[in-house]
Amino acid sequence: MNVREATDADLPVLEELVDAYLDEHWARPYPPPPAAPYVREGRIVVAESDGRIVGMAKSELRDGLGHVSFVYLRPEARGQGGGKELLRDLASHFREQGLDHVSLNVELPNDEALAYWRRLGFTDYRRSLLTELDLLDKRLAGGAVASKGSVHVQTDDQSAVEKAVARWVPRVVRSRKSVVTAPQNGWIGVYDEVADAQPEHLRKLASELSYVTGGVVIALSVEQGEVVRLVAFDRGRMADEYLSVPEYYGPLPPGDAVALRANPTLLGRLTGANPSAIRSTAKTADSPSELPPAEDLVVQLAETLGITGAGLGIDEAVALEGAVAVEHN
């Protein structure tokens, strides 16, 4: 495989390779940049096989380090040593520039690439963080980001749930109104104008409803607009818990972090859902930016469990067919 420096004549192929990389690996929560400007900056080398460009790499000087900005090989060219040949060229160029260290970035979902770079001796030395500008502005201004949640009771007996809500909500939270939806797929939703926005009260309400009904109750919520929490109760006792970013609120002992990753087998037994589907949906990460938006993830998780109506507010829930409003004194 031949490696050489790219020329202007290679630009169309370079753009094609960058687009192929973005299609395969881009997972950031914002649109990718256009390829054309990107391939006109920095030093770019290409790998050729039988006269055809099958890969490329890009380097630049960043913070006094030799930075590997991009490495990509067409799928059919992988496993033939092309990647190492590209890197040898970059490393030689860095050495000629008098540099001693090399840095690069890896997209977090790309575990295969992460393992490859670590085999070559790269280690973590910093972490890049991301947030939405509107969310940052709101938090800098001191505004609280509201949480939103609901409770789902595994039963078809709407009357029994309505009576339980009328009795137990006033003992859990000061609220004027709750809504109990009609049963769907064996689940009844409970929404409360106060508890919905207060995760601890939502958890307490779910626990009490599980105790008085003697069955399975799931509390589902989006907290701080960024993370999804699921708490499952069985006959009043907590059976399982999931938090999409286990250490969102701060570092945890390893065992506690693992305990927040959901138990697909147990949830499958409680809800009748497929454990493999639960495992696929109830993903965890180090940052919300590595996961689907929390508003989407909570709906996906609920649907996996056979639950509808997750993510709705009380005003939306009361408009559902068959829903009953429960007024509290």
C-alpha positions in Angstrom: 0.0 0.0 0.0 1.4 3.4 -1.0 1.2 6.5 1.1 1.7 10.0 -0.3 0.7 13.6 0.4 -2.6 14.6 -1.0 -2.9 17.1 -3.9 -5.7 19.3 -5.1 -6.6 16.7 -7.6 -7.6 14.4 -4.7 -10.1 16.8 -3.2 -13.3 15.1 -4.5 -12.1 11.7 -3.2 -11.1 13.3 0.2 -14.6 14.8 0.5 -16.1 11.4 -0.3 -14.0 9.7 2.5 -14.9 12.4 5.0 -18.6 11.9 4.2 -18.3 8.2 4.5 -16.7 8.6 7.9 -19.5 10.9 9.1 -22.1 8.4 7.9 -20.5 5.6 9.8 -19.4 7.3 13.0 -20.9 10.8 13.6 -22.9 10.6 16.9 -22.7 14.1 18.2 -26.0 15.9 19.0 -25.5 18.5 16.3 -25.1 18.4 12.5 -21.7 17.5 11.1 -19.6 20.1 9.4 -19.4 20.2 5.6 -16.5 18.1 4.2 -15.2 20.6 1.6 -13.6 23.2 3.9 -12.2 20.4 6.2 -10.1 18.8 3.5 -8.6 22.1 2.5 -6.8 22.6 5.8 -4.0 20.9 7.5 -1.6 18.3 6.2 -3.4 15.3 4.5 -1.9 12.1 3.3 -3.7 9.3 1.4 -3.3 5.5 1.2 -3.5 4.0 -2.3 -4.0 0.4 -3.4 -3.7 -0.5 -7.0 -3.8 3.2 -7.9 -7.0 3.9 -6.0 -7.3 6.0 -2.8 -8.6 3.8 -0.1 -7.9 5.9 3.0 -6.7 9.2 4.3 -5.3 10.8 7.4 -5.0 14.5 8.5 -2.7 16.1 11.0 -2.1 19.6 12.4 -0.3 21.4 15.2 -2.5 21.9 18.2 -1.6 23.2 21.6 2.1 22.4 20.9 1.3 18.8 20.1 1.1 16.8 16.9 -2.6 16.2 16.6 -4.1 13.4 14.5 -7.3 15.0 13.3 -8.6 12.3 11.1 -7.9 8.7 10.0 -10.3 6.7 7.8 -10.0 3.7 5.6 -12.7 2.3 3.3 -14.2 -0.8 4.9 -12.8 -3.1 2.2 -9.3 -1.8 2.9 -9.2 -2.4 6.6 -7.0 -5.0 8.2 -4.3 -4.7 5.6 -2.0 -2.3 7.4 -3.1 0.9 5.7 -3.9 2.6 8.9 -0.5 2.0 10.4 1.2 3.2 7.2 -0.8 6.5 7.3 0.2 6.9 11.0 3.9 6.2 10.3 3.8 9.1 7.8 2.2 11.4 10.3 4.6 10.4 13.1 7.6 11.0 10.8 6.3 14.5 10.0 5.7 15.3 13.7 9.3 14.2 14.5 10.6 16.5 11.7 8.7 19.3 13.4 10.5 18.7 16.6 7.4 17.4 18.5 7.5 14.9 21.3 3.8 14.0 21.8 0.8 13.1 19.7 -2.9 13.6 20.6 -6.2 12.7 19.0 -9.9 12.6 19.7 -12.2 9.5 19.6 -16.0 9.6 19.3 -17.3 7.9 22.5 -19.6 5.4 20.8 -16.7 4.1 18.6 -15.4 1.5 21.0 -13.5 -0.3 18.2 -11.4 2.8 17.4 -10.9 3.5 21.1 -9.4 0.0 21.6 -7.2 0.4 18.6 -5.7 3.7 19.7 -5.1 2.4 23.2 -3.2 -0.6 21.8 -0.9 2.0 20.1 -0.2 3.6 23.5 -2.7 6.5 23.6 -4.2 7.2 27.0 -6.9 9.6 28.3 -5.5 12.9 29.3 -8.6 15.2 29.2 -12.3 15.0 28.7 -14.4 17.2 26.3 -17.8 18.2 27.5 -20.8 19.5 25.6 -24.1 21.2 26.5 -26.8 23.2 24.7 -26.2 27.0 24.7 -29.8 27.7 25.8 -29.5 25.2 28.7 -26.2 26.8 29.8 -27.7 30.3 29.7 -30.6 29.1 31.8 -28.3 27.6 34.4 -26.0 30.5 34.5 -29.0 32.7 35.2 -29.9 30.5 38.1 -33.0 29.0 36.6 -34.0 25.5 37.5 -34.5 23.0 34.7 -37.8 21.3 35.4 -38.1 17.5 35.8 -41.1 15.7 34.4 -42.4 12.2 35.2 -45.3 9.9 35.6 -46.2 6.7 37.4 -47.5 3.6 35.7 -49.5 0.9 37.5 -49.7 -2.6 36.1 -53.4 -3.2 36.2 -56.6 -2.7 34.2 -58.6 -1.6 37.3 -58.9 2.1 36.8 -61.4 2.5 39.6 -59.0 0.9 42.2 -56.1 3.2 41.0 -58.4 6.2 41.2 -59.3 5.4 44.8 -55.7 4.8 45.7 -54.6 8.1 44.2 -57.4 10.0 46.0 -56.2 8.5 49.3 -52.4 8.5 49.0 -51.5 11.5 47.0 -52.4 14.0 49.8 -50.1 11.9 52.1 -47.2 12.2 49.7 -47.4 15.7 48.3 -49.5 18.9 48.5 -51.3 18.8 45.2 -54.6 20.0 43.9 -55.1 17.5 41.1 -54.0 14.2 39.7 -55.0 12.4 36.6 -55.6 8.6 36.2 -55.7 7.4 32.6 -57.7 4.5 31.1 -55.8 1.2 30.9 -53.7 0.5 27.9 -51.7 -2.7 27.4 -52.3 -3.6 31.0 -51.0 -0.3 32.4 -52.6 2.8 33.9 -50.9 6.1 34.0 -50.9 8.4 37.0 -50.0 12.1 36.6 -49.8 14.7 39.4 -49.3 18.4 39.0 -46.7 18.5 41.8 -45.2 15.1 42.1 -44.5 15.0 38.3 -41.9 17.7 38.7 -40.4 16.3 41.9 -38.5 13.0 41.4 -38.4 12.1 45.1 -42.2 12.6 45.5 -42.8 10.7 42.3 -40.7 7.8 43.7 -42.6 7.9 47.0 -46.0 8.0 45.2 -45.0 5.0 43.1 -43.9 3.1 46.2 -47.2 3.7 48.0 -49.3 2.8 45.0 -47.3 -0.4 44.6 -47.9 -1.2 48.2 -51.7 -0.6 48.2 -52.3 -2.3 44.9 -49.9 -5.2 45.7 -48.4 -5.1 42.3 -45.8 -3.7 39.9 -45.5 0.1 39.6 -43.0 1.9 37.4 -42.0 5.6 37.9 -40.5 7.1 34.8 -39.1 10.6 34.6 -36.8 13.0 32.8 -34.7 14.8 35.4 -33.1 18.2 34.8 -34.1 17.9 31.1 -31.1 15.6 30.5 -31.3 12.2 32.2 -33.9 9.4 32.3 -34.7 7.6 35.6 -36.8 4.5 36.0 -37.7 3.0 39.4 -39.6 -0.3 39.5 -41.6 -1.3 42.6 -43.1 -4.7 43.3 -45.6 -4.9 46.2 -44.2 -1.7 47.7 -40.5 -2.6 47.6 -38.1 -1.2 45.1 -37.1 -3.9 42.7 -34.9 -2.1 40.2 -33.6 1.3 39.2 -32.1 2.9 36.1 -30.4 6.2 35.5 -29.2 6.9 32.0 -26.1 8.7 33.3 -25.4 6.9 36.5 -22.9 9.5 37.8 -24.8 12.6 36.5 -25.2 13.9 40.1 -21.6 13.1 41.1 -19.1 10.2 41.4 -20.4 6.9 42.9 -18.8 3.8 44.2 -18.5 1.2 41.4 -21.2 -1.0 42.9 -23.7 1.9 43.2 -23.0 3.0 39.6 -23.6 -0.6 38.3 -26.9 -0.8 40.4 -28.2 2.2 38.3 -27.8 0.4 35.0 -31.1 -1.6 35.1 -31.5 -5.3 35.3 -33.1 -6.4 32.0 -33.9 -9.9 33.3 -35.7 -8.6 36.4 -37.6 -5.9 34.5 -38.6 -8.4 31.9 -40.0 -10.7 34.6 -41.9 -7.8 36.2 -43.3 -6.3 33.0 -43.4 -9.1 30.5 -41.1 -7.2 28.2 -38.2 -8.8 26.2 -35.0 -8.6 28.2 -32.9 -8.2 25.1 -35.1 -5.2 24.0 -34.8 -3.7 27.5 -31.0 -4.1 27.4 -30.8 -2.4 24.0 -33.0 0.5 25.0 -31.8 1.1 28.6 -28.4 2.4 27.6 -26.1 4.3 30.0 -23.3 6.7 29.3 -20.9 9.1 31.0 -22.7 12.1 29.6 -26.2 12.9 28.3 -24.6 14.0 25.0 -23.7 10.4 24.3 -27.4 9.3 24.4 -30.5 10.2 22.5 -32.4 13.2 23.9 -33.9 12.4 27.3 -37.4 13.2 26.1 -37.0 10.6 23.3 -35.2 8.0 25.5 -37.9 7.9 28.1 -40.6 7.3 25.5 -38.5 4.5 23.9 -37.9 2.9 27.2 -41.6 3.0 28.2 -42.7 1.6 24.9 -40.2 -1.3 25.3 -42.0 -2.1 28.6 -45.4 -1.8 26.9 -46.1 1.5 28.6 -47.7 4.4 26.7 -48.0 8.0 27.8 -44.5 8.5 29.3 -43.2 12.0 28.8 -46.7 13.6 28.9 -47.6 16.4 31.3 -50.8 16.4 33.3 -52.6 18.7 30.9 -51.8 16.3 28.1 -52.8 13.3 30.1 -56.2 14.7 31.2 -57.1 15.1 27.5 -56.6 11.4 26.8 -59.7 9.3 26.1 -61.1 7.8 29.3 -58.8 9.8 31.6 -60.2 10.8 35.1 -59.2 13.9 37.0 -58.9 13.4 40.8 -59.3 16.6 42.8 -57.6 16.9 46.2 -58.8 19.1 49.0 
